[in-house]
């Protein structure tokens, strides 16, 4: 599902015009991005959490050149769905 499809579905279900819904969806995504950039997690009850994960430093190998490089520790954004969401996708009641 694309952002445009999400906007269309919300507009159809709520009766709001697509431009307003698109502005709201983009504002939501900007808020989530800004929070994660500022190292703040976003918790949405009944849906899941957008979190910042820390990856440890590790050594990687380039097999073709037979060299090793060090990948420094870094942070990445991640999404952790809530349990009912996971169960719904698994179709577990």
ZIVENTA-V743374 format. One record per backbone hydrogen bond with DSSP energy under -1.0 kcal/mol. CO is the residue of the C=O (numbers start at 1). NH is the residue of the N-H. Records with the same first field share a line. If there is no record, write none. Layout:
# ZIVENTA-V743374
CO = NH / NH
This chain:
# ZIVENTA-V743374
2 = 6
3 = 7
4 = 8
5 = 9
6 = 10
7 = 11
8 = 12
9 = 13
10 = 14
11 = 15
17 = 21
18 = 22
19 = 23
20 = 24
21 = 25
22 = 26
23 = 27
24 = 28
25 = 29
26 = 30
27 = 31
28 = 32
29 = 33
30 = 34
31 = 35
32 = 36
33 = 37
34 = 38
35 = 40
36 = 39
42 = 50
44 = 47 / 48
47 = 82
48 = 44
49 = 80
50 = 42
51 = 78
53 = 76
55 = 74
58 = 71
60 = 69
62 = 66 / 67
67 = 62
69 = 60
71 = 58
74 = 55
76 = 53
78 = 51
80 = 49
82 = 86
83 = 87
84 = 88
85 = 89
86 = 90
87 = 92
